[in-house]
Amino acid sequence: MEQDPQSDHPMKFVALDHRSLRATLRTLTIWGSLVAAAYWIITQNFGFIFLVLLSWLLAIAMDPGIKRLTRRGWRRGTATGVVLAGLLLTIALFLAAFGGMLFSQAQSLVNELPTAITQIVDWLNQTFNMTLDPQSIIDSLNVSPSQIANWAGTVAGGVMGLLTTILGGLFQFLTILLFSFYLAADGPRLRRTIGSWLKPHAQEVFVTTWDIAVEKTGGFVASKVVMAALSSTAHGIVFAIIGLPYWLPLALITGIVSQFIPTVGTYIGIMIPILFALISPDPINAVWIALFATVYQQVENYVISPRISNITMKIHPAVAFGSVIVFANLFGAMGALIAIPLAAAIVAVIETYGSRYDLIPQLREDEIMDELTD
């Protein structure tokens, strides 16, 4: 330690240990390389990872049915095959009964989208004295006639183009089925394998997390699928009775959007067919749709939902809506559909392992006031 000639205090120097510095730099380099490699792998296999994610959701959605069969003595692999076969049979029967009509109406609906959007915007401008530009909306939605023609040319671009489209869709479908089957059938074995890599304490956390994710998320997905099917069926019957154009795809949109998009999904799901009804030859259909949707929503809230969703958890609307926005930005429309099930699993784990403390008097008074005003 040296003495500063102009000061009474000794001068202090900090010496770096070159061995520790090299070790730190080496560790940072290794971790940086691993993160960069993981990012590259994810970006290069983004589509495949998304398919595996969908497969996992389908597997846990089938889990309640599989467990019912295994409790009756069925082997898990056989039970998984039966549940998956029942699901495929349901889809096949639906396509056999309504597939041709669905594709025909969906194609007509897509072709008429630019005209329909223009008519809807004109009606909004005249009714509410708005100044919306229909062309800018069409461009922002990417549904211009040229874009639709491009889609049609891609799908029907000769025999090879059509064959490529069919084979690509079939490959993705079979990939989801294959991974769903193995994730559901070998779920306990996969859990044991992963658990064997962990210490006993970490195994307890892992098993609890696994069970919560499967139970809550599986019940959530299953209940939402059932409620979407009931909603689509009920609205489809009413749309068909009143003669609404494109009633089948609009009914499917209403059922799916109302169940898988939180808070505003119910309003968006029913607003779409109402807007199409307003520009149809019978605008009075919009009134009947609104009346039926109001009645059905009450039946769903007080009769259907409590019976179907009794095993699922509640998610705060802000959390659910935020998860939909994030996953829609990452994965598009399909990402919006899987956002809430994933959020349900994350929230369930956080509630299980999150620490809770007693409230201070001021916060306790706020809680009492909230309970009194609810």
N, C-alpha and C positions, 0 to 999 in steps of 0.2 A: 504494500500500500504506500503510495507516494504522497508527499506533502506539496500542496500548491503554494508556490512562493508568495502569492498575493492573498492568500486566505489562511485562516486558522484551522480549517477543516481538512481532513485528508481526502484525497481524490479516490473514487471507487471505479473500478473497471469490471465489466461483465465479460467473462470468457465463455465461449461456446465450445461444448464438447463435440469434436468433429465426428466421433463415432455415433453419438446420439443423433446428431444432425443428419448423418447419412442414413441411419435407420429410419428416421422420420420421413425423409424424402423418399426412401424406398417404399415405405408403407403407403404414402400418398400416391406414388406412381402406380403401385399395384391396384389400389382401390379405384383410382381414376381410370385405369385400363379396364378393370372389371365393369365399371359403370358404363363406359363407352361401348364395350362389347355387348353388354346386356341391352343397351339402347339400340344398337345396330341389329341384334337378333330380333328384338321386338318389332322394329320398323320393317324388317324384311319379311317377317311372318305375321304381320298384323291381321290379315284375313284369317289365317289358320287359328290364331289365338282367339279371335272372336268366335269362330265356329266351336272351339273347345268350350268357351264360356257359355254359349247357347246350349251345348250338350250337357254341361254341368247343371244348368237351370232345368232342362228337361228331365235329367236324372233325378234331381231332388223333388221335382214336381210329381214324378211317378212313385216316389218313396212311400207316401201314405198307403197307396194301393198295394205296393209290394209287401209292406209290413203286415197288412191285414191277411194276405195269403200265407206269409211265413208263419204267422201265429197259428194258422190252421194246419201246420205241418208241411207246407210246400217248401221245396228247396228254393233258395233265393234266386238262382239262375233261372229256374223254371218259372217262378213268379214274375221275374223281370220280363221274360219272354212273353208271358201271357198278357201282362199289362201293356207292354209295347205293341203287341199284336192287336189288342183291343183298341188302342189309340189309332193305329194305322187303319184298322177296319172302319172306325168312325170317320176318319178323313176320306177313305175310299168311298164309303156310302154317301157322304155329303157331295163329293165330286161327281159321283155317278148320278145323283139326283139333281144337282144344281150346277155342276161344273160347266157345262156348255152355256147355260144361261148366265152364269157369273162372268165367264170370260167374254162373252158377247156384250153384256152390259158394261163391263169394265172397259172394253175397247171403245165402245161408243161414248162412254163417259170421258175417257181421256181425249178422244178426238174433239169432243164438244167443249172441253175445258176453256180454251180461249174465248169462244163465243159466250159461254156461261159467265165467265169472269167479267167480260165486258158488259153483259146485261145486268149483272149484280151491281157492278160499280155505278152504272147509269141509274139504276133504281135508288141506290144509296144517295147519289148526288141530287136526284130530283126530290127524294123524300125528306132528306135532312139538310138540304142546301149545302152539300159538301162539294169540294173541288178535287176529287180524286182523279188521277190519270189512269185509266184502265191499262194502257200500253205499258206504263212503268211497272204496274203490278204484275202484268203478264211476264215481263222481262225479269223481274226479281224472282218470280216463282219458277222461271225457266220452263214455261209451258207454252211458248210461242208455237205457231204452226210449223215453222222450220225445225224447231227442236223436236216436236212430235213426229214430223216426217223423218228426222234423223233416227229417232228411236225405232220407228217402224222399219226403216231401212236396215238398221242393225239387227233387229230380230228376224226379219224376213229377207235378209240379204242373200238369197239363193239357198241352195241345198246345204252347202258347207256352213254358211252363217247360221242357219236354223239348227243344223246338227251340232255345231259348237255350243250354241246357247243351251240346247237341251242337255248335252253331255255335261256342261259346266254346272248347270242347276242340279242334275242328277248326282254328280259327284259330291257337291256340297250337302245335299240331302242325305246321301248314304254316309258321309262323314259324320254328320250330326247323329244319325241313328246308331252308328257303330260305337262312337265314343259314349253316347248316352247309355247304351246297353252295358258296356263294360264298367262305366262309372257307377251305375246302379247295381249291377250284379256283383261286382268285386269291390263295392264300397267298404264293407268290413275288412276285407283283406288289405285293401289299400290303406285303410286307417291303421291297421296293425303294422304294416311295413313302414309307414312314415313314423309311427310311434316308436318303433325299434331303434330309430336313429337318434332319439331324444333321451335326455335324462328323466328319471322318474317324475320329478316335479314338473318338468316341461311337458311330460306326457299327460299329466292331469289337466293342465291348461289346454293342451291340444285337443284332448278328447271332449272336454266341455265346450270348447269353441266349435268343434266339428258338429256335435249334437245340436247345439243352438242353431247353427247355420242351416243344418238339414231340416230340423223341425220347424223353425219359424219361416224360413224362406220357402221350404217345400209347401207348407200349408198356405202361405201367402200366394205363391204362384198358382197352386191348384184352385184356391178359392176365386182368384181373379179370372182364371180361365173359365170356370163354371159360370160366374156372374156375367162375363162378357158373352158367353154363348147364350145365356138366358136373355140378356138384353138385346142381342142381335136378332134372336128368334122372335121376341115379342114385337120389336120395332119393325122387323121385316114383314110380319103378318099384317100389321097396320098399314105400312107403306104399300104393300101389294093390294090391299083392299081399297085404298083410296086412289089407286092408279098412279102413284108417284113414279116418274121416269127413273130408271137405274135403281130400282128399289133394293135389289139384293146387295150390290157393293156399298150403297149408302147405309144399309142396315148393319153391315159388317163394320164399316167405319165408325158408326155410332156406338156399337157395343164395345169395340176394342179401345177406342179413344176415351170413352167415358170411364173405363176401368183402369187403364194403365197410365193415364196422364192425370196427376193429382190436381185437386182444387178446381181448375178451369176445364178439366177434361169433359165433365158432364155437359157444360155449356157449349164447348166447341163441338162435341160429338153430335149434339142435336141442332146446333146452328147451321151446320153444313147442309143437312137435308131440308131445313126450313128455307135457306137461301135458294136452293134448287126448286123448291115448291113455289116460291114467289115468282120465278121466271118461267114457270110451267104454264100450260094453257089453263090450269085451274089453280089460281093463287090462293083460293080459300083453303087448299090443302095445308098451307102453312099453319093455319089456325088449329086444324085437327091434329097436326103433328105436335104443336106446342102443348095442347091440352092433354094428349096422351102421354107425352114425355113428363109432364108435371105429375100426373097420376102415377105413372110407372115409377118415378123417382121416389115418391112417398112409399109405395109398396116395397121397393128395393131397400129403402132406408130402415123401415120398421118391421118388415117381414122376412125378406130374403137375406139381406146382409147379416143380421144377427145370428141366423142359423148356419150360414155358410162360413162366416168369418170368425166364429167363436174361438178357433184355435190359432188365429193369427195375431200379430201385434199391431199396435197403433204407431204410426209414424207422423211426426209433426209435419204439417203441410209445407212449411218453409223448407225443411230438409228434403222432403219428397220432390218438391218442385225444383229445388236446386240441383238434385241428383239427375233429374230428367234433362235439365239444360246442359249439364256437364257431359253426360253420356250421349246426348244428341249431337253435341259438337264433336265428340270423339268418333262415334259409330254411326251417325245419321239416324234415320227413323227407327231402325231396329234397336239402336242404343237407347232411345227413349223408352222402349217397351221393357227392356231389361233393367232399367235404372232403379226402379223402386224395389224389386226383389233383392238386388245387391245392397241397396241402402238398408233394407230390413235386416239383412244378415249383419251388416256393420253395426247398426244401432243395437241389435240384440247382444252382440259381443261387448260393446261399450257399456251397456246397462248391467251386464253380468259382472264385469271386472272393474268398472268405474267406482271410485271411492265417493261416498256420500257422507256429509257431515250435518250436525244439528244446525238449524238456522238461528241467526242472531235475532233478538226481539223485533228489530225493525223489519227484517225480511219475513218473519213469522206473521206480523200484522198484515203485510202485503198479501201473504198466502190466504189468510183468513178472509180478507176483503174480496179476493178473487173468488173464493168458494161461495161467499154470500151473493155475489153478483152473477154467478153462473146460473 
